[in-house]
Amino acid sequence: MKTPQVQALAGMTPLGFKDTRSFDRERHGGLYDRGSADSYYRRSPDPHWYPDGTGHGERIVNLTPEQVAEYMAGYEYNERNGDFKDWG
């Protein structure tokens, strides 16, 4: 008998556990990192994260409200501190 495949919900592992990797504020590609990077480069907010690191693997955009809040915390932190890319 074949084992059925389980589709994970956004922010959850296939077994139903919360995927805490996205909430690691020191993780390159995590929610907070991506929010602060989007602000730094003066991009509009676009909540997402990369489980395998920025630009590697799947770009996750189907987020829980808690994940969106974590992304926005990074974005808003950088906006308040005014650390923006100098393109000149």
Sequence and secondary structure as in RCSB ss.txt:
>XXXX:A:sequence
MKTPQVQALAGMTPLGFKDTRSFDRERHGGLYDRGSADSYYRRSPDPHWYPDGTGHGERIVNLTPEQVAEYMAGY
EYNERNGDFKDWG
>XXXX:A:secstr
         TTB TTS B GGGG TTSTTSHHHHHHHHHHTT      B TTSTTSS  B    HHHHHHHHHHH
HHHHHHT      
